[in-house]
Amino acid sequence: MQDFAQEFSLALRLILTGDPDLWEIVLLSLQVSLTAVVIAAAIAMPLGAALAVLRFPGRRAVIVLINALMGLPPVVVGLLVYLSLSRSGPLGVLQLLYTPTAMIIAQVLLVAPIITALTRQTVETLDAEYAEQLRSLGVSRLASVPTLLWDGRLALLTALLAGFGRAIAEVGAVIMVGGNINHVTRVMTTTIALETSKGNLALALALGTILIALAITVTAAVSALVERGEGAEVRHA
C-alpha cells in the first residue's frame, strides 16, 4: 500500500510539474484521436443519415454489416492497415507505416462504424417524426439529410463521444501500425502498457489519471451541452 501511495505521489508530481515527456505523449494522443474522430465523422455522419432516409435493395444487409463492424477487433484492423502500409503492401510506397498518420487511419476504421450506426439510429428516429412534414414541403429524402443532421446535432454529440472514447483508449491497432516509437508514435495507452511492463508505475499512473480525467471532462461537457439544448427546446416550445 505504501509503494502504491509513493508511486501515485510521483505520478501527481509528473502531472503538476508539467513533465515535458508526459505532456508530449498526451498531446500526441489528443492530436491522433481528435483527427481520427473528425475524419470519421465527416465520412460516417452523412453515410449514417443516408442509410436512415434512403430505401434501396440490400439496405438491411448494409445496416447489419455496419452494426457488426462496431465490434471489429482492433488487432484485426491493425493487421489490415499494417499489411496495406507495409513495403510489400498496396500503399507501401507512401511510407506511412510507423507514423501518426498510420495510427489515424487505424482509428478512423475503428471509429467510423460506431458513428455511422449511432447516426443512423438518431436520424431514422427524426425522419419518422418529420418525414411527412418534409415531404409536404417538397423536400426529397436525400435533401432532408442536412436538416435532420442539424436537428439531431445534440444527440449526435453522443456518437462523437463514443467514437472519441474508442479512439483515445485504443491500444492493439495503434501499437501495430505506430510501433510505439519514443517521441514519434508513443501515445497514452501504448505508453501505459509499456511502462507498466517495465515497472515504471509513476508514468503509467500519471497517464492513466489524465486518461480518466479526459473521459470524465468530455462526458460532462457533452452532458451539459445536451441538457442546455433540451432546456432551450422546452423554453421555445
C-alpha positions, -999 to 999 in steps of 0.1 A, spaced: 0 0 0 29 23 8 45 16 -25 13 24 -44 9 57 -24 45 66 -33 41 58 -70 8 78 -71 25 107 -54 53 106 -81 26 104 -107 9 136 -94 42 153 -93 48 145 -130 14 159 -139 17 191 -118 53 199 -127 45 197 -164 69 169 -172 77 175 -209 78 138 -219 44 132 -202 27 161 -219 43 153 -253 26 119 -251 -7 134 -240 -7 160 -268 1 134 -295 -27 112 -282 -52 140 -285 -39 150 -319 -42 115 -333 -76 107 -317 -93 140 -324 -81 140 -360 -94 104 -364 -128 113 -350 -131 144 -372 -123 124 -403 -145 95 -393 -174 119 -385 -171 136 -419 -175 102 -436 -198 84 -412 -224 110 -404 -236 116 -440 -234 78 -446 -254 70 -415 -280 97 -423 -283 84 -459 -289 49 -446 -316 62 -424 -336 80 -451 -329 61 -483 -346 28 -493 -327 5 -517 -321 -32 -522 -296 -46 -497 -301 -18 -472 -308 -41 -443 -276 -61 -451 -256 -29 -451 -270 -19 -417 -263 -54 -403 -227 -52 -416 -221 -17 -401 -235 -29 -368 -212 -59 -369 -182 -37 -377 -188 -18 -344 -173 -48 -326 -144 -53 -350 -114 -65 -331 -87 -37 -330 -59 -62 -337 -76 -72 -370 -78 -35 -380 -42 -31 -371 -32 -61 -391 -51 -49 -422 -36 -14 -420 -2 -29 -414 -4 -51 -445 -17 -22 -466 11 2 -455 40 -23 -453 66 -21 -481 50 -50 -499 15 -37 -495 -5 -17 -520 1 16 -501 37 9 -491 50 35 -515 35 62 -492 58 51 -464 32 58 -437 39 28 -415 51 37 -380 38 72 -383 10 91 -366 -8 91 -399 -10 52 -398 -24 54 -363 -51 79 -375 -60 56 -404 -64 26 -380 -85 47 -356 -108 60 -384 -115 24 -394 -125 16 -358 -145 48 -351 -164 52 -384 -187 22 -379 -197 34 -344 -206 69 -356 -223 56 -387 -246 32 -367 -254 58 -340 -261 85 -366 -284 61 -385 -304 54 -354 -307 91 -345 -317 102 -380 -341 73 -385 -360 84 -354 -361 120 -366 -371 110 -401 -401 90 -388 -411 121 -369 -406 148 -396 -409 128 -429 -445 137 -436 -438 174 -429 -407 175 -450 -424 157 -479 -453 182 -478 -427 210 -482 -413 192 -513 -381 181 -496 -368 148 -510 -354 121 -487 -318 128 -497 -322 166 -495 -336 162 -459 -303 147 -446 -287 181 -437 -318 192 -419 -321 160 -400 -284 161 -390 -287 196 -378 -319 189 -358 -302 159 -342 -269 176 -335 -272 173 -297 -279 136 -299 -251 131 -324 -227 145 -298 -231 112 -281 -220 94 -312 -189 116 -314 -182 109 -277 -185 72 -282 -161 75 -312 -136 95 -292 -137 71 -263 -130 42 -287 -101 61 -303 -84 75 -273 -85 41 -254 -72 21 -283 -40 0 -278 -38 -30 -302 -42 -14 -336 -21 17 -329 8 -2 -314 9 -25 -345 9 3 -371 26 30 -350 53 9 -334 52 28 -301 83 48 -311 95 73 -285 89 110 -294 72 98 -327 42 75 -322 41 69 -284 6 77 -271 -10 73 -237 -24 38 -240 7 23 -255 29 41 -230 9 28 -201 12 -8 -214 50 -4 -220 58 14 -187 37 -10 -166 57 -39 -181 89 -21 -173 78 -13 -137 77 24 -142 44 28 -125 46 65 -118 44 74 -155 18 48 -162 -3 61 -133 1 97 -144 -11 89 -179 -39 67 -166 -51 96 -144 -51 120 -173 -69 95 -195 -97 91 -169 -98 129 -164 -102 134 -201 -131 108 -203 -149 125 -174 -143 160 -187 -156 151 -222 -186 133 -209 -195 161 -185 -191 187 -213 -214 168 -237 -240 162 -210 -240 199 -202 -245 208 -239 -273 183 -243 -291 195 -211 -287 231 -222 -301 223 -257 -330 203 -242 -337 232 -219 -337 257 -248 -361 234 -267 -385 233 -238 -385 271 -234 -392 276 -271 -420 250 -271 
